[in-house]
Amino acid sequence: MPAPLDRASLLAWYDAHRRDLPWRRTSDPYAIWVSEIMLQQTRVETVVPYYERFLARFPDPASLAAADEDEVLSRWSGLGYYRRARLLHRGAREVVAQYGGEVPRDAEARRGLPGVGRYTAGAIGSIAFGLEEPVVDGNVARVLSRALGIDTPLGQAATERALWDAATDLVRGPRPGDLNQALMELGARVCTPKRPTCLVCPWREACVARADGRVEALPVPRKKAAPRPVSLVAVVATRGRGELALLRGEGALFGGLYGVPTAEGQGREAARRALRESGVRARLEPAARGRLEHVLSHRRLDVEVWRASAAVASAPAALHARGALDEVGISRLTRKILCAAEGSPGADA
């Protein structure tokens, strides 16, 4: 029978193998909060430069709260999942308004902040404040599912309860923040989704999945619906060479960033409708300039790209200088659409 999971061996492994990451060099709860939000569904290597630039511009909750949303989103542009940035911005304003600009130590107060759930609150509490608060993210769920032999699907209530109970037991003791980071690091570097390197795992003798030969079978994934196909038309409407018609998209397509006029459907009539519904009058070119595919979590977009000239814009759209797009913040989809309109290979990036 496998041995119990041992905190000491995991912490010793972490001390020897931890990566030197910028958010591990601080105990500032705000900086840790920013890192945890950025790391959601985003690779560490991608996050590092964004994190450093973001904190250089917004070093504390007060500076972030004072910024307008366009600037915040422009600094986030390229990271994706822009709702995270908007919630972080709202959270910083709440910290300034209710807690004097200091991230609250109290767990319930932290969990009451916009965008801060049980995981993020636990990461801040354990890493910044040294509190015995558990975390369960994708990496931790994989480690614990294998180590404990949890064979019910992720996302089910029983599975989530078992994972959080195990994480709560493990975090009790010295160095709770390091313990949580060690679990995440183990999942990221050793107990990986495919071809885990079990021979170098500090818990190899305690792992139920390894003892039972079920490492590749666990965790049992949750069922995911295939992305729904959606046909769209997008119109790059310009005035001269220097201005472009843009409007802010509040939904999943643009996540609060600016985008070009779009509408469901394809063809010339759909392109005209996209302009009309966006408040843009412009002269459409005779034919579409190209098409691209863009996959979101629940939708697979087939986008037909048109160009139009002599644009005049009224609400909700407005004309923006093409040289200042980074200042207003545009989505990755918008960048792909602009590349397609110009016939650039970046359309497939």
Residue pairs with C-beta under 8 A, 6 or more apart in sequence:
2 205
2 206
2 207
2 208
2 211
3 205
3 206
4 206
5 147
5 148
5 166
5 170
5 203
5 206
6 202
6 203
6 206
7 170
7 173
7 179
9 202
9 203
10 179
10 182
10 183
10 186
10 202
10 203
11 175
11 178
11 179
11 182
12 202
13 182
13 186
13 202
14 178
14 181
14 182
14 185
14 186
17 185
17 189
18 24
18 181
18 182
18 185
19 44
19 185
19 189
21 44
21 48
22 35
22 48
22 51
22 52
23 31
23 32
23 34
23 35
23 51
24 181
26 32
27 127
27 128
28 128
29 103
29 124
29 128
29 129
30 60
30 61
30 92
30 95
30 103
31 55
32 123
32 124
32 127
32 128
33 88
33 91
33 103
33 116
33 120
33 124
34 51
34 54
34 55
34 58
34 88
35 47
35 51
36 119
36 120
36 123
36 124
37 84
37 85
37 87
37 88
37 115
37 120
38 47
38 50
38 51
38 54
38 79
38 84
39 47
40 81
40 84
41 80
41 81
42 79
42 80
42 81
44 188
46 79
47 79
50 75
50 76
50 78
50 79
53 75
54 75
54 76
57 63
57 67
57 75
58 64
58 67
58 72
58 75
58 92
60 101
61 92
61 95
61 96
61 101
61 102
61 103
62 92
62 96
62 101
64 72
64 88
64 89
64 92
65 89
65 92
65 93
65 95
65 96
65 97
65 101
67 89
69 86
69 89
69 256
70 327
70 328
70 329
71 327
71 329
72 85
72 86
72 88
72 89
73 82
73 85
73 86
73 256
73 257
73 329
74 326
74 327
74 328
74 329
75 85
75 329
76 82
76 84
76 85
76 329
77 257
77 326
77 329
77 330
77 331
78 332
79 85
80 255
80 332
81 255
82 254
82 255
82 256
82 257
82 331
83 115
83 255
83 256
84 115
85 256
86 255
86 256
87 114
87 115
88 114
88 115
90 114
90 115
91 113
91 114
91 115
91 116
94 113
94 114
95 101
95 102
95 103
95 104
95 113
99 109
103 110
103 124
103 128
104 110
105 125
105 129
105 131
107 121
107 122
107 125
107 131
107 133
110 116
110 120
110 121
110 124
110 125
111 117
111 118
111 121
116 124
118 136
118 164
119 135
119 136
119 137
121 133
122 133
122 134
122 135
122 180
123 135
123 180
125 131
125 133
126 132
126 133
126 134
126 135
126 171
126 176
126 177
126 179
126 180
127 177
127 180
127 181
128 177
130 176
130 177
131 176
132 171
132 172
132 173
132 176
133 171
133 176
134 164
134 167
134 168
134 170
134 171
134 180
135 167
135 171
135 180
135 183
135 184
136 144
136 160
136 163
136 164
136 167
137 184
138 187
139 183
139 184
139 185
139 186
139 187
139 188
139 191
140 163
140 167
140 180
140 183
140 184
140 187
141 154
141 163
141 219
142 187
142 191
142 193
142 218
142 219
143 183
143 186
143 187
143 191
143 203
144 150
144 163
144 166
144 167
144 183
145 151
145 154
145 159
145 163
145 209
145 218
145 219
145 220
146 191
146 196
146 207
146 208
146 209
146 210
146 214
146 215
146 218
146 219
147 203
147 206
147 207
147 208
147 209
148 162
148 166
148 208
149 208
149 209
149 212
149 214
149 218
150 159
150 162
150 163
150 218
150 219
151 214
151 217
151 218
151 220
152 158
152 159
152 162
152 220
153 159
153 219
153 220
153 221
153 222
153 223
154 160
154 219
154 220
154 221
154 222
155 222
156 222
159 219
159 220
167 180
167 183
170 179
170 183
171 179
171 180
173 179
186 201
186 202
186 203
190 196
190 197
190 198
190 200
190 201
191 198
191 201
194 216
196 215
198 204
198 207
198 210
198 215
201 207
201 210
204 210
207 215
208 214
209 215
209 217
209 218
225 298
227 295
227 296
227 297
227 298
227 299
227 300
228 298
228 299
228 300
229 299
229 300
229 302
230 264
230 299
230 300
230 301
230 302
231 264
231 265
231 266
231 302
231 304
232 262
232 263
232 264
232 265
232 266
232 301
232 302
232 303
232 304
233 262
233 263
233 264
233 265
233 266
233 267
233 270
233 271
233 274
233 288
233 303
233 304
233 305
233 306
234 259
234 260
234 261
234 262
234 274
234 303
234 304
234 305
234 306
234 337
235 260
235 261
235 262
235 271
235 274
235 275
235 280
235 282
235 284
235 305
235 306
235 307
235 308
236 244
236 260
236 289
236 305
236 306
236 307
236 308
236 337
236 338
236 341
237 244
237 245
237 260
237 261
237 275
237 280
237 282
237 307
237 308
237 309
237 311
237 313
238 244
238 245
238 282
238 307
238 308
238 309
238 311
238 322
239 245
239 309
239 310
239 311
239 312
239 319
241 322
242 321
242 322
242 323
243 311
243 319
243 320
243 321
243 322
244 260
244 311
244 319
244 320
244 321
244 322
244 325
245 260
245 261
245 278
245 280
245 282
245 311
245 313
245 317
245 318
245 319
245 320
246 258
246 259
246 260
246 317
246 318
246 319
246 320
246 328
246 330
246 334
247 258
247 259
247 261
247 278
247 279
247 316
247 317
247 318
248 254
248 256
248 257
248 258
248 259
248 316
249 255
249 256
249 257
249 258
249 259
249 262
249 331
250 256
252 296
252 297
252 298
252 299
253 259
253 262
253 296
253 301
253 331
253 333
254 331
254 333
254 334
255 331
257 328
257 329
257 330
257 331
257 334
258 320
258 325
258 328
258 329
258 330
258 331
258 334
259 330
259 331
259 333
259 334
259 337
260 334
260 337
260 338
261 274
261 275
261 277
261 278
261 280
261 317
262 274
262 303
263 270
263 271
263 273
263 274
263 277
264 270
265 273
266 288
266 302
266 304
267 304
268 284
268 306
270 304
271 284
271 288
271 304
271 306
271 308
272 284
275 281
275 282
275 284
275 308
278 313
278 316
278 317
279 313
279 314
279 315
279 316
279 317
280 308
280 311
280 312
280 313
280 314
280 317
281 311
281 312
281 313
282 308
282 309
282 310
282 311
282 312
283 308
283 309
283 310
284 306
284 307
284 308
285 306
285 307
285 308
285 309
288 304
288 305
288 306
289 305
289 306
289 307
289 340
289 341
289 343
290 304
290 305
290 340
290 341
290 343
290 347
291 302
291 303
291 304
291 305
291 340
292 303
292 305
292 336
292 337
292 340
292 347
292 348
293 300
293 301
293 302
293 303
294 300
294 301
294 303
294 332
294 333
294 336
295 301
301 333
303 333
303 336
303 337
303 340
305 337
305 340
305 341
305 347
306 341
307 341
311 319
313 319
320 328
335 346
335 349
336 346
336 347
336 348
336 349
337 347
338 344
339 345
339 346
339 347
339 349
340 347
